[in-house]
Amino acid sequence: MFSLKKFRTIFLFSPLVLVFFITACSDDENKDNVEKIQTILVSVDSDVVYQTVSGFGGANMIWGTDYLTQDEMDLAFGIGEDRLGLSLFRVRLSSNKNDWAGLVNSIKMANERNAKVLASPWSPPAEWKSNNSINGGGYLLEEHYADFVDYINEFIQFMSDHGAIVDVVSIQNEPDWAVSYEGCEYTVDQMFNFVKNHAGNIEGAEVLAAESLNTNHAYTDDILNDATAVNNIDIVGGHLYGGGLTAYPLVYEKSKELWMTEHLMNLDSGNHPENWTEDTDEEVIWDETLDMLEEIHATMTFDWNAYIWWYIRRYYSFLGDGEKGTDRGTILKRGYAFSQYSRFVRPGYQRVDVSSDGGTVLKITAYKGEGNIVIVAINSSEYSSKIIEISVPAEVSSASAFTTSVNHNCQKFDDILTDDKIIVELPGESITTVVLK
């Protein structure tokens, strides 16, 4: 049976089109070439532009006050070596005003690191809900819609008065998910009513809706199709629990952005703690990390503008928290993997066209910004390494590759540019980012 062993890639550049060939060879090229060599043509056209990337990020601790320290913020939002380069920071808009002051410093630290801040409420104050509780099972009473808008505005202004800037506010975290903990439910009609008749009075921040559990378009279709409501939001946001990973052309028809604002993968250890211990095989963790990377790839190809993971600091996340064998204040493998996007595909970069006649051998996206071309390639195959050869156009003065795999942590390869070629190795089950300047 044919087995993919090596890939050779040649990039050919013109002012408009970047083209490269991937050649797949058999396991043993010296065995009389019994198996046919497969050649895959892939082209990157930097003149064909899709969405503008708003960023990649993660969430603050939502409950409690053990927020990220100064050093952890540096690890998370710095863009240098051994930094994650996050550019979006999600926080909780608490239903208790007494919590607000404790959040100020975290938002200020994110502002100082040029991160955009999204504040999401889990519940309005209890007295405005049908069940008189901040917990789920109740909804915001219509006679208090205006009160809640005033509450959101007061939060934004409170933070601003203390030097902390909130860039985006959500209406409600997961309005379509009944929970026993802090939450609030909205029907599709209730969300539409709130946005159309009240969200336009939110001041000082962009407005995001509807953050449904699996980006249920029913929660935002009517909003986007209504001449009044559509002007009261700036961003359509949603989560990817159990679905929702698809294109949403109506968002772009209405000149809005599409953000993925929460997802997590943790080997289901929240419900089954035995699934993740300090002895969990790193290959098992890495396989799930590849699932996360392929999901990010899919959101980009479906024209989403942003991807925000759940907690930044957690044993299953980007920074260790001291549990399940992790050390607090250190970057975890999943963090290095995420940084292959977040560190190099910066806010304002534009995704550009990539086409291939080779099926799904590699999952590739490309971006341009700040004079750079950035190519992100996921090799999820179990087969051995691929070799990429890239011919260098005159306008490229430097090239670097960065790889994360089971054996690499965003490892930089500077010696890939020799004469008129760039040579990059893509290990099996890896993600590699190539930066051309």
Secondary structure, DSSP 8 states (H G I E B T S, - for coil): -----EEEEEEEE-SSEEEEEEEEE-S-TTSTT-S--EEEEEEEEEEEEEEE--EEEEE--SSSS----HHHHHHHH--STT-----EEEEE--SSGGGHHHHHHHHHHHHHTT-EEEEE-S---GGGBTTSSSBSS-BB-GGGHHHHHHHHHHHHHHHHHTT----EEES-S-TT---SSB--B--HHHHHHHHHHTGGG--SSEEEEEEETT--THHHHHHHHSTTGGGG-SEEEEE-SSS--S--HHHHHTT-EEEEEE----TTTTT-GGGS-TTS-HHHHHHHHHHHHHHHHHHHHTT--EEEEEESBSTTSSB--S-TT--TTSB-HHHHHHHHHHTTS-TT-EEEEEEESSTTSSEEEEEEETTEEEEEEEE--SS--EEEEEE--TT---EEEEEEETTEEEEEE-TTEETTEEEEEE-SSEEEEEEE-
